[in-house]
Amino acid sequence: MKKPPLAHPIAQRTRVILAILLAPMLASAGNWPQWRGPCSNGSSDETGLSDSCDPGKAKWVTPLPGASHATPIVWNDRVFVTSTDPASKGLLGMCVDVRDGKVLWRKRLGDEIKAPQNNGATPSPVTNGKLVCFLFGSGDLAVLDMDGNLLWTKNLVREHGDFCTQFGYSSSPLLWHDKIYIQLLRRTKPYSKAAAAGQPHDSLILAFELPTGKELWRHIRSSSAVGESLESYTTVVPFESPHRKELLVQGGDCISGHDPATGGELWRLEYNPKRETLWRLIPSPVTIGDMIVAATPRGGPLMAVKGGGNGTLKPDALVWTYSERTTDSGTPLVYQGMIYVMQSDKNDPWSKGSKSSPGIFLLVIDPATGKEAGRCQIANGGAWRASPTGADGKIYVMSDDGEAVVVSAGPNGKILSRANHADRPACATIAVANRCLFIRTASKLTCIGQ
């Protein structure tokens, strides 16, 4: 599946194209409007950020009602978070003041669900600075204005059937050109025996009109996957290349590109020819220039394919494959022309006995060749499921136990600081905006900055 390394001029062209494509997106780079930030790749051009996540140096700390794995979303003077609420057994959308951490409003938008190692408040909200959209593992989808007034709500489980995912629905909504895109990649039958008696469920991609909630289209996304491999916890990713606009969807043993206007499939690439049955997928794809980079399940290879494809792609469509142990959970980061991959767990089963197996590493991959440009050992072990964040020449990573580590960016990255928030589980990505770090742990939201 490997191809010869790309020539150096192609690497230069990739960086030029990347700069052109990101130019319109960087207008909102001072905000963190969705799960993977202003560029949908985990990076921001924010500067003046702290090189330490020490909670003792916090600008403010806001207690939250319950746990959530969702990333804080920031727009100007407001931070939006989700939370479980043990008191009411509900799911909350909340708004916090950036300046002092004061809770401006909280709305109960759904009923909590039970899921192994997860909860119903895992999907991250998204905003365009005028409206904010919340999605929960219960299927509740709601859009509010910035002052917390509910504009519309609906329940996707009632409209489209059980989510049929073992570990709790976790995909975040994508807001792109005033449309909300949501994927529902699932088994055909729920885990509940009673619920499984009904008709089989299709996997779907859905599009809604942001101001009204009107369903614009639904696309049945077919798959040859079997069992747990049908389940995907990834998020739809926007891709605007020199060729066209696409929605990238990964899971069910393949990655595919779709027309944002109709949901129609433009291309797909399959990566599980043996039809392994336990290949549920968590990391979402990322893009760099005109290339799409995707992790395969359970710490498997990282693969790159050029955009603009059509139909069913053959394995030789891959530009490169990186075959060391990668990530089972966190989505890769694209920052300063490099790809960063945070290994999730040293017990990821893909490549036992590899040079990565003794511990947890932050890998640096050259997008031109797919070769490892460097690595920094973060820990001897533990679980590191949050996706990495890149800004101000630094990479921010977080462990499930609440240890935040800051690493200098680049192939020769060095650890700048460690800080223990001691508030687990901590699976949310660290958000950056307004020269501040926003860290969501189990029971609190912490702001570190000016």
C-alpha positions, 0 to 999 in steps of 0.5 A: 500500500506504500508509495514512493515519497513525494518530491520536495516541490510537492511538499512546498506546493502542499503548504502553499495550497494549505495557506490559500485554503485556510485564509477565509477560515482564519477570520474567526481564528480568535474564536473556537467555534466547533470541536476541532477549532476554527480550521477544523484541524485542531489548530489556531493562530492564537498567540500569547498563550501560557506554556503551562496548564497549571490550575493554580494559575487559573484566571477563573474556575467554574464548577459544572453540574456533571461530567462531559467529554465535549470540548468547550466552544468559544465565541467572543465573550461567551463559552458554550459547554455541555453537561450532565446533571445528576440532580435532574438526570438531564443533559444541559447546554450552558453558556459561561462568561469568558471574562469571569466564568459566571454562568449566564444561562443553562438549559435542560435539553434532554434526558441523560442516557447510560453508556459504557465509559461515556455519557450523553453530553459527549458531542461538542456544541457549535456556533456561528456567533449568532446561533449555537447548536447542541446535540446529545447522545439522547438524540436531542438536537437544539438550536438557541440564540446567544442569549439562550432562547430556544429556536427549535428542537427535535429528537433524532432517535424518534425521527430516525431510529435508535443510534445503535452504538454500544459506547454512546453516540459521540459525533459532534454536529458540523456547522458549515455555510449555515447548514448543520451536518450530522452523521449517524453511522450505526449497527442495523439493530440496537443493543437492547433486545426489546428495541432490536425487534423492529426494522433494521436501521440504515446508516445516515448523513443528515443536513438541516437548515440552521435557523429553522431545523428544516431537514434539507436531505438525508443520505443512506450511507451503505457499508459492507462492515460487520458487527461493531465495525459498523459503528463510528464515533467520528464527526463529519469534516468539511473539505474545500479543495481546489476541486470542490467542496466535500463532506468527509465521513469515516466509519463502517470500514471506509472513508467517503466524500459527499456532496454538501448540497445533496449528500450524494457520495462522490467517492469512497476508499475501503480499508478493512478487506478482511472484514474484522468485526470489532473495528469501531472507529473513533478518530475523525479524518483531517485535511492538509492542502489537497490531501485527506489523512485518516487513522484506521481503527484501534491504533492502526495505520495512518493513511493519506489520499488525494482529494478530488477522487471519484467512485470506489478508489483502489488501494493504490490511490493512497499517497502514503501509509504510516504503519506504526501504532497511531491513535485509537481515540484522539483525532490527529492535529494539523499544525504549522505544516505537520501532522501530530498524532497522540497515541491513546493507550499503550495497549492499542492492539494494532502493533504489539512489540513496535517501538511505540509500545513501551509508552505514550508518544506524540508523533510528528508526521511529515505530510509530504512523505508520511514518514515520522519526523519526530516523536516526544514521549508524553508518559509511560502509560495511561489513557490519553483520549483527548485530541491534541491542540496546536497554537502559539508554537505549542501542542496541548494534550490531556490525559483521562486522569486530568494531566495536561502536558504542553510540548513545543511544536516541531519535530524536536518537541520538548515537554515545557510543562506538566500540570495535574487537574486531578479531576477525571475523567478528562476527555475533552480537547483543550480549546484556545481563544482570546489568549486563553486556554479552556480546559473541561475536566469532569466537574469544572471548566478552567480558564488559564490566560490573561 
